[in-house]
């Protein structure tokens, strides 16, 4: 019996290791290829047929890509170019920050207020209204772009960051996440605070929020990840090339030096990685307490 359990444990561990390796492989590929020289990157990944990436067939030549994890010769050319020689790329990182920070802060303000209201309010058809609000979470972003575009036109904020920031602030994920946590909150504590004369806002601010810190941190991490990777909304609402966030800039721009794509992608990944590492424990705890799988 112990042998079977040991084999079962080893099998699960092996599956976890393989899954982790497959998940990390694209990240490792991106980082290692960022240290590839411009000439080698062009020879490996260009869509043009050149002697370095073609082979002869009967009546011509065929193109191929020499994909590899490790460069033949380590080079910091791409990093030196994006960090020192061409610092204009910092602008796109700043644009990403300008978009992400208001979205995260806005959700941290709106989501607990809305979740607390849905949980505590005694109004008719409250759950039906909540269901209609949460159902938006199941819709793909592409389906919401048209109504967002029309609403932005009415408000006169097309071709501005506000057209992206305002809808994102009211995203339903944070409300759902925090309300799930509030469902497990002891009602006696809230009732005791109300008996002592505390207003609903005071209860939320002084009693509820300090006790749902993991859910708030989890919301911040998830909201930042979503805002940091905005592409479709930026392409629709932002017309100026130099006003694009880095995520959209990488998806629509043509690079002569393919190695720069790997270096910029690695640089773009670093802030999200730092946020995730900082909030990892609270993210696991907040999602676990909320019952999300």
ZADO-1210 file (C-alpha; in nm, 4 decimals, padded with zeros to 6 digits):
<atoms>
<atom x="00.0000" y="00.0000" z="00.0000" code="UNK" pos="1"/>
<atom x="00.2862" y="00.2354" z="00.0887" code="UNK" pos="2"/>
<atom x="00.4588" y="00.1505" z="-00.2395" code="UNK" pos="3"/>
<atom x="00.1451" y="00.2440" z="-00.4351" code="UNK" pos="4"/>
<atom x="00.1175" y="00.5745" z="-00.2478" code="UNK" pos="5"/>
<atom x="00.4867" y="00.6428" z="-00.3118" code="UNK" pos="6"/>
<atom x="00.4448" y="00.5706" z="-00.6831" code="UNK" pos="7"/>
<atom x="00.1348" y="00.7852" z="-00.6969" code="UNK" pos="8"/>
<atom x="00.3182" y="01.0738" z="-00.5254" code="UNK" pos="9"/>
<atom x="00.6143" y="01.0434" z="-00.7634" code="UNK" pos="10"/>
<atom x="00.3782" y="01.0385" z="-01.0625" code="UNK" pos="11"/>
<atom x="00.2038" y="01.3554" z="-00.9489" code="UNK" pos="12"/>
<atom x="00.5381" y="01.5210" z="-00.8786" code="UNK" pos="13"/>
<atom x="00.6630" y="01.4267" z="-01.2252" code="UNK" pos="14"/>
<atom x="00.3501" y="01.5692" z="-01.3871" code="UNK" pos="15"/>
<atom x="00.3927" y="01.8935" z="-01.1908" code="UNK" pos="16"/>
<atom x="00.7591" y="01.9226" z="-01.2915" code="UNK" pos="17"/>
<atom x="00.6814" y="01.8587" z="-01.6587" code="UNK" pos="18"/>
<atom x="00.3919" y="02.1076" z="-01.6532" code="UNK" pos="19"/>
<atom x="00.6119" y="02.3708" z="-01.4870" code="UNK" pos="20"/>
<atom x="00.8898" y="02.3125" z="-01.7390" code="UNK" pos="21"/>
<atom x="00.6488" y="02.3479" z="-02.0321" code="UNK" pos="22"/>
<atom x="00.5050" y="02.6663" z="-01.8827" code="UNK" pos="23"/>
<atom x="00.8463" y="02.8216" z="-01.8214" code="UNK" pos="24"/>
<atom x="00.9952" y="02.7150" z="-02.1546" code="UNK" pos="25"/>
<atom x="00.8650" y="03.0187" z="-02.3526" code="UNK" pos="26"/>
<atom x="00.9936" y="03.2554" z="-02.0834" code="UNK" pos="27"/>
<atom x="01.3354" y="03.0889" z="-02.0815" code="UNK" pos="28"/>
<atom x="01.3390" y="03.0967" z="-02.4627" code="UNK" pos="29"/>
<atom x="01.2641" y="03.4696" z="-02.4630" code="UNK" pos="30"/>
<atom x="01.5312" y="03.5531" z="-02.2043" code="UNK" pos="31"/>
<atom x="01.8109" y="03.3484" z="-02.3614" code="UNK" pos="32"/>
<atom x="01.7336" y="03.4739" z="-02.7112" code="UNK" pos="33"/>
<atom x="01.7527" y="03.8336" z="-02.5881" code="UNK" pos="34"/>
<atom x="02.1289" y="03.7743" z="-02.5592" code="UNK" pos="35"/>
<atom x="02.1555" y="03.6856" z="-02.9261" code="UNK" pos="36"/>
<atom x="02.3460" y="03.9106" z="-03.1657" code="UNK" pos="37"/>
<atom x="02.1542" y="04.1037" z="-03.4319" code="UNK" pos="38"/>
<atom x="02.3123" y="03.9057" z="-03.7159" code="UNK" pos="39"/>
<atom x="02.2389" y="03.5684" z="-03.5599" code="UNK" pos="40"/>
<atom x="01.8805" y="03.6683" z="-03.4737" code="UNK" pos="41"/>
<atom x="01.8229" y="03.7829" z="-03.8326" code="UNK" pos="42"/>
<atom x="01.9694" y="03.4620" z="-03.9719" code="UNK" pos="43"/>
<atom x="01.7551" y="03.2474" z="-03.7441" code="UNK" pos="44"/>
<atom x="01.4187" y="03.4247" z="-03.7458" code="UNK" pos="45"/>
<atom x="01.3913" y="03.6511" z="-04.0491" code="UNK" pos="46"/>
<atom x="01.1195" y="03.5793" z="-04.3048" code="UNK" pos="47"/>
<atom x="01.3628" y="03.6457" z="-04.5877" code="UNK" pos="48"/>
<atom x="01.5535" y="03.3725" z="-04.7661" code="UNK" pos="49"/>
<atom x="01.9247" y="03.4217" z="-04.7105" code="UNK" pos="50"/>
<atom x="02.2161" y="03.1778" z="-04.7370" code="UNK" pos="51"/>
<atom x="02.2244" y="03.1293" z="-04.3609" code="UNK" pos="52"/>
<atom x="01.8646" y="03.0037" z="-04.3345" code="UNK" pos="53"/>
<atom x="01.7894" y="02.8257" z="-04.6621" code="UNK" pos="54"/>
<atom x="01.8602" y="02.4938" z="-04.8218" code="UNK" pos="55"/>
<atom x="01.8520" y="02.3863" z="-05.1854" code="UNK" pos="56"/>
<atom x="01.5679" y="02.1930" z="-05.3450" code="UNK" pos="57"/>
<atom x="01.5178" y="02.0897" z="-05.7064" code="UNK" pos="58"/>
<atom x="01.4039" y="02.4231" z="-05.8489" code="UNK" pos="59"/>
<atom x="01.4844" y="02.6789" z="-05.5845" code="UNK" pos="60"/>
<atom x="01.5435" y="02.7337" z="-05.2161" code="UNK" pos="61"/>
<atom x="01.3240" y="02.6869" z="-04.9128" code="UNK" pos="62"/>
<atom x="01.3288" y="02.9003" z="-04.6000" code="UNK" pos="63"/>
<atom x="01.3532" y="02.7639" z="-04.2482" code="UNK" pos="64"/>
<atom x="01.3919" y="02.9003" z="-03.8960" code="UNK" pos="65"/>
<atom x="01.6740" y="02.7788" z="-03.6757" code="UNK" pos="66"/>
<atom x="01.4905" y="02.7927" z="-03.3437" code="UNK" pos="67"/>
<atom x="01.7081" y="02.7354" z="-03.0399" code="UNK" pos="68"/>
<atom x="01.7160" y="02.8090" z="-02.6688" code="UNK" pos="69"/>
<atom x="02.0782" y="02.9148" z="-02.6597" code="UNK" pos="70"/>
<atom x="02.2536" y="03.1555" z="-02.8972" code="UNK" pos="71"/>
<atom x="02.5691" y="03.0391" z="-03.0667" code="UNK" pos="72"/>
<atom x="02.7453" y="03.3490" z="-02.9350" code="UNK" pos="73"/>
<atom x="02.6312" y="03.5518" z="-02.6343" code="UNK" pos="74"/>
<atom x="02.5840" y="03.9205" z="-02.7092" code="UNK" pos="75"/>
<atom x="02.4428" y="04.2210" z="-02.5242" code="UNK" pos="76"/>
<atom x="02.3830" y="04.4152" z="-02.8468" code="UNK" pos="77"/>
<atom x="02.0027" y="04.4130" z="-02.8180" code="UNK" pos="78"/>
<atom x="02.0070" y="04.5131" z="-02.4515" code="UNK" pos="79"/>
<atom x="02.2584" y="04.7897" z="-02.5141" code="UNK" pos="80"/>
<atom x="02.0460" y="04.9191" z="-02.7989" code="UNK" pos="81"/>
<atom x="01.7166" y="04.9382" z="-02.6041" code="UNK" pos="82"/>
<atom x="01.8683" y="05.0610" z="-02.2767" code="UNK" pos="83"/>
<atom x="02.1397" y="05.3021" z="-02.3933" code="UNK" pos="84"/>
<atom x="02.1517" y="05.3669" z="-02.7661" code="UNK" pos="85"/>
<atom x="01.7750" y="05.4029" z="-02.8251" code="UNK" pos="86"/>
<atom x="01.6070" y="05.5061" z="-02.4975" code="UNK" pos="87"/>
<atom x="01.2873" y="05.6031" z="-02.6826" code="UNK" pos="88"/>
<atom x="01.1499" y="05.2625" z="-02.5872" code="UNK" pos="89"/>
<atom x="01.1224" y="05.3828" z="-02.2274" code="UNK" pos="90"/>
<atom x="00.8296" y="05.5934" z="-02.3442" code="UNK" pos="91"/>
<atom x="00.6233" y="05.2850" z="-02.4173" code="UNK" pos="92"/>
<atom x="00.6961" y="05.1472" z="-02.0703" code="UNK" pos="93"/>
<atom x="00.5841" y="05.4795" z="-01.9215" code="UNK" pos="94"/>
<atom x="00.2646" y="05.4578" z="-02.1291" code="UNK" pos="95"/>
<atom x="00.2003" y="05.1127" z="-01.9852" code="UNK" pos="96"/>
<atom x="00.2475" y="05.2491" z="-01.6323" code="UNK" pos="97"/>
<atom x="00.0144" y="05.5437" z="-01.7032" code="UNK" pos="98"/>
<atom x="-00.2539" y="05.2938" z="-01.8013" code="UNK" pos="99"/>
<atom x="-00.1936" y="05.0255" z="-01.5377" code="UNK" pos="100"/>
<atom x="-00.1630" y="05.2361" z="-01.2213" code="UNK" pos="101"/>
<atom x="-00.5024" y="05.4170" z="-01.2458" code="UNK" pos="102"/>
<atom x="-00.6746" y="05.0913" z="-01.3383" code="UNK" pos="103"/>
<atom x="-00.5330" y="04.9082" z="-01.0360" code="UNK" pos="104"/>
<atom x="-00.6025" y="05.1953" z="-00.7951" code="UNK" pos="105"/>
<atom x="-00.9512" y="05.2420" z="-00.9374" code="UNK" pos="106"/>
<atom x="-01.0384" y="04.8749" z="-00.8949" code="UNK" pos="107"/>
<atom x="-00.9028" y="04.8754" z="-00.5381" code="UNK" pos="108"/>
<atom x="-01.1484" y="05.1575" z="-00.4611" code="UNK" pos="109"/>
<atom x="-01.4540" y="05.0541" z="-00.6637" code="UNK" pos="110"/>
<atom x="-01.4451" y="04.6755" z="-00.6145" code="UNK" pos="111"/>
<atom x="-01.4711" y="04.6669" z="-00.2309" code="UNK" pos="112"/>
<atom x="-01.7399" y="04.9359" z="-00.2315" code="UNK" pos="113"/>
<atom x="-01.9476" y="04.7476" z="-00.4902" code="UNK" pos="114"/>
<atom x="-01.8888" y="04.4059" z="-00.3318" code="UNK" pos="115"/>
<atom x="-01.9816" y="04.5323" z="00.0146" code="UNK" pos="116"/>
<atom x="-02.2948" y="04.6966" z="-00.1244" code="UNK" pos="117"/>
<atom x="-02.4026" y="04.3786" z="-00.3032" code="UNK" pos="118"/>
<atom x="-02.3445" y="04.1762" z="00.0119" code="UNK" pos="119"/>
<atom x="-02.5053" y="04.4089" z="00.2675" code="UNK" pos="120"/>
<atom x="-02.7766" y="04.5928" z="00.0754" code="UNK" pos="121"/>
<atom x="-03.1349" y="04.4788" z="00.1304" code="UNK" pos="122"/>
<atom x="-03.2970" y="04.5589" z="-00.2007" code="UNK" pos="123"/>
<atom x="-03.5269" y="04.3616" z="-00.4233" code="UNK" pos="124"/>
<atom x="-03.3736" y="04.1722" z="-00.7138" code="UNK" pos="125"/>
<atom x="-03.0237" y="04.2354" z="-00.5772" code="UNK" pos="126"/>
<atom x="-02.8966" y="03.8929" z="-00.6797" code="UNK" pos="127"/>
<atom x="-03.0399" y="03.9262" z="-01.0305" code="UNK" pos="128"/>
<atom x="-02.8608" y="04.2581" z="-01.0723" code="UNK" pos="129"/>
<atom x="-02.5401" y="04.1025" z="-00.9407" code="UNK" pos="130"/>
<atom x="-02.5753" y="03.8137" z="-01.1849" code="UNK" pos="131"/>
<atom x="-02.6140" y="04.0526" z="-01.4792" code="UNK" pos="132"/>
<atom x="-02.3059" y="04.2406" z="-01.3647" code="UNK" pos="133"/>
<atom x="-02.0950" y="03.9282" z="-01.3199" code="UNK" pos="134"/>
<atom x="-02.2040" y="03.7790" z="-01.6543" code="UNK" pos="135"/>
<atom x="-01.9898" y="04.0482" z="-01.8187" code="UNK" pos="136"/>
<atom x="-01.6902" y="03.8606" z="-01.6819" code="UNK" pos="137"/>
<atom x="-01.7723" y="03.5712" z="-01.9164" code="UNK" pos="138"/>
<atom x="-01.7754" y="03.7880" z="-02.2283" code="UNK" pos="139"/>
<atom x="-01.4561" y="03.8203" z="-02.4335" code="UNK" pos="140"/>
<atom x="-01.3039" y="04.1664" z="-02.4528" code="UNK" pos="141"/>
<atom x="-01.3596" y="04.1770" z="-02.8296" code="UNK" pos="142"/>
<atom x="-01.7356" y="04.1573" z="-02.7714" code="UNK" pos="143"/>
<atom x="-01.7224" y="04.4584" z="-02.5394" code="UNK" pos="144"/>
<atom x="-01.5092" y="04.6829" z="-02.7591" code="UNK" pos="145"/>
<atom x="-01.7999" y="04.8004" z="-02.9757" code="UNK" pos="146"/>
<atom x="-02.0191" y="04.9247" z="-02.6852" code="UNK" pos="147"/>
<atom x="-01.7067" y="05.0733" z="-02.5234" code="UNK" pos="148"/>
<atom x="-01.6274" y="05.2533" z="-02.8494" code="UNK" pos="149"/>
<atom x="-01.9826" y="05.3919" z="-02.8773" code="UNK" pos="150"/>
<atom x="-01.9862" y="05.5023" z="-02.5116" code="UNK" pos="151"/>
<atom x="-01.6454" y="05.6664" z="-02.5484" code="UNK" pos="152"/>
<atom x="-01.7819" y="05.8608" z="-02.8470" code="UNK" pos="153"/>
<atom x="-02.0769" y="05.9903" z="-02.6429" code="UNK" pos="154"/>
<atom x="-01.8389" y="06.0964" z="-02.3646" code="UNK" pos="155"/>
<atom x="-01.5917" y="06.2543" z="-02.6052" code="UNK" pos="156"/>
<atom x="-01.2933" y="06.0543" z="-02.4809" code="UNK" pos="157"/>
<atom x="-01.2037" y="05.8516" z="-02.7877" code="UNK" pos="158"/>
<atom x="-00.8344" y="05.8492" z="-02.8706" code="UNK" pos="159"/>
<atom x="-00.7454" y="05.8925" z="-02.5030" code="UNK" pos="160"/>
<atom x="-00.6331" y="05.6742" z="-02.2157" code="UNK" pos="161"/>
<atom x="-00.9619" y="05.7414" z="-02.0351" code="UNK" pos="162"/>
<atom x="-01.1454" y="05.5303" z="-02.2945" code="UNK" pos="163"/>
<atom x="-00.9404" y="05.2344" z="-02.1694" code="UNK" pos="164"/>
<atom x="-00.9104" y="05.3212" z="-01.8013" code="UNK" pos="165"/>
<atom x="-01.2760" y="05.3883" z="-01.7167" code="UNK" pos="166"/>
<atom x="-01.4232" y="05.0538" z="-01.8358" code="UNK" pos="167"/>
<atom x="-01.1326" y="04.8645" z="-01.6785" code="UNK" pos="168"/>
<atom x="-01.1897" y="05.0263" z="-01.3378" code="UNK" pos="169"/>
<atom x="-01.5425" y="04.8821" z="-01.3283" code="UNK" pos="170"/>
<atom x="-01.4389" y="04.5307" z="-01.4341" code="UNK" pos="171"/>
<atom x="-01.6478" y="04.2703" z="-01.2443" code="UNK" pos="172"/>
<atom x="-01.3671" y="04.0311" z="-01.1469" code="UNK" pos="173"/>
<atom x="-01.2647" y="04.2324" z="-00.8418" code="UNK" pos="174"/>
<atom x="-01.6236" y="04.2641" z="-00.7222" code="UNK" pos="175"/>
<atom x="-01.6755" y="03.8893" z="-00.7558" code="UNK" pos="176"/>
<atom x="-01.3447" y="03.8111" z="-00.5822" code="UNK" pos="177"/>
<atom x="-01.4107" y="04.0330" z="-00.2819" code="UNK" pos="178"/>
<atom x="-01.7774" y="03.9412" z="-00.2437" code="UNK" pos="179"/>
<atom x="-01.6856" y="03.5739" z="-00.2336" code="UNK" pos="180"/>
<atom x="-01.4534" y="03.6582" z="00.0559" code="UNK" pos="181"/>
<atom x="-01.7231" y="03.8641" z="00.2293" code="UNK" pos="182"/>
<atom x="-01.9589" y="03.5658" z="00.2209" code="UNK" pos="183"/>
<atom x="-01.7304" y="03.3939" z="00.4716" code="UNK" pos="184"/>
<atom x="-01.6970" y="03.7032" z="00.6905" code="UNK" pos="185"/>
<atom x="-01.8516" y="03.6675" z="01.0359" code="UNK" pos="186"/>
<atom x="-02.1779" y="03.8603" z="01.0352" code="UNK" pos="187"/>
<atom x="-02.1666" y="03.8964" z="01.4147" code="UNK" pos="188"/>
<atom x="-01.8645" y="04.1265" z="01.3860" code="UNK" pos="189"/>
<atom x="-02.0450" y="04.3527" z="01.1391" code="UNK" pos="190"/>
<atom x="-02.3583" y="04.3570" z="01.3534" code="UNK" pos="191"/>
<atom x="-02.1562" y="04.4423" z="01.6650" code="UNK" pos="192"/>
<atom x="-01.9918" y="04.7345" z="01.4839" code="UNK" pos="193"/>
<atom x="-02.3342" y="04.8574" z="01.3669" code="UNK" pos="194"/>
<atom x="-02.4720" y="04.8355" z="01.7215" code="UNK" pos="195"/>
<atom x="-02.1801" y="05.0476" z="01.8416" code="UNK" pos="196"/>
<atom x="-02.2945" y="05.3190" z="01.6025" code="UNK" pos="197"/>
<atom x="-02.0483" y="05.2707" z="01.3168" code="UNK" pos="198"/>
<atom x="-02.1756" y="05.3672" z="00.9735" code="UNK" pos="199"/>
<atom x="-02.1596" y="05.1213" z="00.6860" code="UNK" pos="200"/>
<atom x="-01.8639" y="05.3096" z="00.5362" code="UNK" pos="201"/>
<atom x="-01.6857" y="05.3023" z="00.8722" code="UNK" pos="202"/>
<atom x="-01.7489" y="04.9289" z="00.9024" code="UNK" pos="203"/>
<atom x="-01.6080" y="04.8712" z="00.5559" code="UNK" pos="204"/>
<atom x="-01.3050" y="05.0900" z="00.6170" code="UNK" pos="205"/>
<atom x="-01.2152" y="04.9867" z="00.9719" code="UNK" pos="206"/>
<atom x="-01.3491" y="04.6332" z="01.0065" code="UNK" pos="207"/>
<atom x="-01.3810" y="04.4657" z="00.6673" code="UNK" pos="208"/>
<atom x="-01.0842" y="04.5930" z="00.4654" code="UNK" pos="209"/>
<atom x="-00.8147" y="04.5124" z="00.7273" code="UNK" pos="210"/>
<atom x="-00.9428" y="04.1545" z="00.7389" code="UNK" pos="211"/>
<atom x="-00.9574" y="04.0926" z="00.3631" code="UNK" pos="212"/>
<atom x="-00.6042" y="04.2094" z="00.2820" code="UNK" pos="213"/>
<atom x="-00.5184" y="03.8875" z="00.0896" code="UNK" pos="214"/>
<atom x="-00.8177" y="03.9391" z="-00.1387" code="UNK" pos="215"/>
<atom x="-00.7207" y="04.3023" z="-00.1978" code="UNK" pos="216"/>
<atom x="-00.3624" y="04.2080" z="-00.2817" code="UNK" pos="217"/>
<atom x="-00.4873" y="03.9293" z="-00.5089" code="UNK" pos="218"/>
<atom x="-00.7090" y="04.1818" z="-00.6844" code="UNK" pos="219"/>
<atom x="-00.4154" y="04.4211" z="-00.7258" code="UNK" pos="220"/>
<atom x="-00.1975" y="04.1484" z="-00.8786" code="UNK" pos="221"/>
<atom x="-00.4681" y="04.0251" z="-01.1175" code="UNK" pos="222"/>
<atom x="-00.5728" y="04.3784" z="-01.2147" code="UNK" pos="223"/>
<atom x="-00.2127" y="04.4777" z="-01.2840" code="UNK" pos="224"/>
<atom x="-00.1526" y="04.1683" z="-01.4962" code="UNK" pos="225"/>
<atom x="-00.4652" y="04.2436" z="-01.6999" code="UNK" pos="226"/>
<atom x="-00.3852" y="04.6138" z="-01.7411" code="UNK" pos="227"/>
<atom x="-00.0173" y="04.5531" z="-01.8159" code="UNK" pos="228"/>
<atom x="-00.1065" y="04.3271" z="-02.1096" code="UNK" pos="229"/>
<atom x="-00.3669" y="04.5487" z="-02.2762" code="UNK" pos="230"/>
<atom x="-00.3507" y="04.5157" z="-02.6555" code="UNK" pos="231"/>
<atom x="-00.6920" y="04.5228" z="-02.8250" code="UNK" pos="232"/>
<atom x="-00.8193" y="04.8282" z="-02.6371" code="UNK" pos="233"/>
<atom x="-00.4999" y="05.0218" z="-02.7068" code="UNK" pos="234"/>
<atom x="-00.5115" y="04.9445" z="-03.0788" code="UNK" pos="235"/>
<atom x="-00.8759" y="05.0563" z="-03.1000" code="UNK" pos="236"/>
<atom x="-00.8638" y="05.3715" z="-02.8872" code="UNK" pos="237"/>
<atom x="-00.5082" y="05.5028" z="-02.9314" code="UNK" pos="238"/>
<atom x="-00.4075" y="05.6292" z="-03.2742" code="UNK" pos="239"/>
<atom x="-00.0700" y="05.7843" z="-03.1923" code="UNK" pos="240"/>
<atom x="00.2122" y="05.5330" z="-03.2335" code="UNK" pos="241"/>
<atom x="00.4156" y="05.6855" z="-02.9516" code="UNK" pos="242"/>
<atom x="00.1151" y="05.6799" z="-02.7169" code="UNK" pos="243"/>
<atom x="00.0833" y="05.3001" z="-02.7309" code="UNK" pos="244"/>
<atom x="00.1665" y="05.0895" z="-02.4253" code="UNK" pos="245"/>
<atom x="00.4553" y="04.8488" z="-02.4635" code="UNK" pos="246"/>
<atom x="00.2207" y="04.5494" z="-02.5021" code="UNK" pos="247"/>
<atom x="00.0535" y="04.7008" z="-02.8097" code="UNK" pos="248"/>
<atom x="00.3788" y="04.8448" z="-02.9443" code="UNK" pos="249"/>
<atom x="00.5371" y="04.4990" z="-02.9495" code="UNK" pos="250"/>
<atom x="00.2381" y="04.3522" z="-03.1323" code="UNK" pos="251"/>
<atom x="00.2055" y="04.6099" z="-03.4125" code="UNK" pos="252"/>
<atom x="00.5615" y="04.7315" z="-03.4749" code="UNK" pos="253"/>
<atom x="00.8107" y="04.6023" z="-03.7286" code="UNK" pos="254"/>
<atom x="01.1636" y="04.5542" z="-03.5974" code="UNK" pos="255"/>
<atom x="01.4703" y="04.5355" z="-03.8172" code="UNK" pos="256"/>
<atom x="01.6630" y="04.3814" z="-03.5306" code="UNK" pos="257"/>
<atom x="01.4695" y="04.0705" z="-03.4237" code="UNK" pos="258"/>
<atom x="01.6833" y="04.0455" z="-03.1109" code="UNK" pos="259"/>
<atom x="01.5296" y="04.3693" z="-02.9858" code="UNK" pos="260"/>
<atom x="01.1906" y="04.1987" z="-02.9708" code="UNK" pos="261"/>
<atom x="01.3240" y="03.9414" z="-02.7250" code="UNK" pos="262"/>
<atom x="01.5014" y="04.2062" z="-02.5172" code="UNK" pos="263"/>
<atom x="01.1998" y="04.4394" z="-02.5058" code="UNK" pos="264"/>
<atom x="00.9694" y="04.1495" z="-02.4197" code="UNK" pos="265"/>
<atom x="01.1991" y="04.0476" z="-02.1347" code="UNK" pos="266"/>
<atom x="01.2165" y="04.4060" z="-02.0078" code="UNK" pos="267"/>
<atom x="00.8382" y="04.4330" z="-02.0327" code="UNK" pos="268"/>
<atom x="00.7972" y="04.1138" z="-01.8288" code="UNK" pos="269"/>
<atom x="01.0073" y="04.2318" z="-01.5326" code="UNK" pos="270"/>
<atom x="00.7527" y="04.4661" z="-01.3604" code="UNK" pos="271"/>
<atom x="00.4754" y="04.2047" z="-01.3795" code="UNK" pos="272"/>
<atom x="00.7144" y="03.9411" z="-01.2447" code="UNK" pos="273"/>
<atom x="00.8115" y="04.1636" z="-00.9504" code="UNK" pos="274"/>
<atom x="00.4448" y="04.2324" z="-00.8677" code="UNK" pos="275"/>
<atom x="00.3637" y="03.8609" z="-00.8848" code="UNK" pos="276"/>
<atom x="00.6568" y="03.7598" z="-00.6628" code="UNK" pos="277"/>
<atom x="00.5680" y="04.0267" z="-00.4064" code="UNK" pos="278"/>
<atom x="00.2005" y="03.9274" z="-00.3928" code="UNK" pos="279"/>
<atom x="00.2303" y="03.5538" z="-00.4509" code="UNK" pos="280"/>
<atom x="00.1394" y="03.4427" z="-00.0976" code="UNK" pos="281"/>
<atom x="-00.1536" y="03.6824" z="-00.0693" code="UNK" pos="282"/>
<atom x="-00.2660" y="03.5861" z="-00.4199" code="UNK" pos="283"/>
<atom x="-00.2845" y="03.2188" z="-00.3273" code="UNK" pos="284"/>
<atom x="-00.4569" y="03.2952" z="00.0023" code="UNK" pos="285"/>
<atom x="-00.7021" y="03.5467" z="-00.1424" code="UNK" pos="286"/>
<atom x="-00.8083" y="03.3225" z="-00.4279" code="UNK" pos="287"/>
<atom x="-00.8255" y="03.0195" z="-00.1981" code="UNK" pos="288"/>
<atom x="-01.0525" y="03.1952" z="00.0525" code="UNK" pos="289"/>
<atom x="-01.2722" y="03.3202" z="-00.2298" code="UNK" pos="290"/>
<atom x="-01.3451" y="02.9674" z="-00.3484" code="UNK" pos="291"/>
<atom x="-01.2079" y="03.0246" z="-00.7007" code="UNK" pos="292"/>
<atom x="-01.0438" y="02.7271" z="-00.8687" code="UNK" pos="293"/>
</atoms>
